[in-house]
């Protein structure tokens, strides 16, 4: 928290030469997630688990894949 307050009040160019900065890729960064509670009919959950098992992925991951696919097509 203190660091965020500090940088809100200071210009980073006071501390480093941005013209010497190099671009980097951070491929292992993960998006932050938030836990939710979702009620599903028991038969739907069972079908999801069976399908996920056939794909060798956790059923929660399958749910995220389905949601991502739907959101990207809308």
Secondary structure, DSSP 8 states (H G I E B T S, - for coil): -HHHHHHHHS-GGGTS-GGG------TT-------------HHHHHHHHHHHHHHTS-HHHHHHHHHHHHHHH-
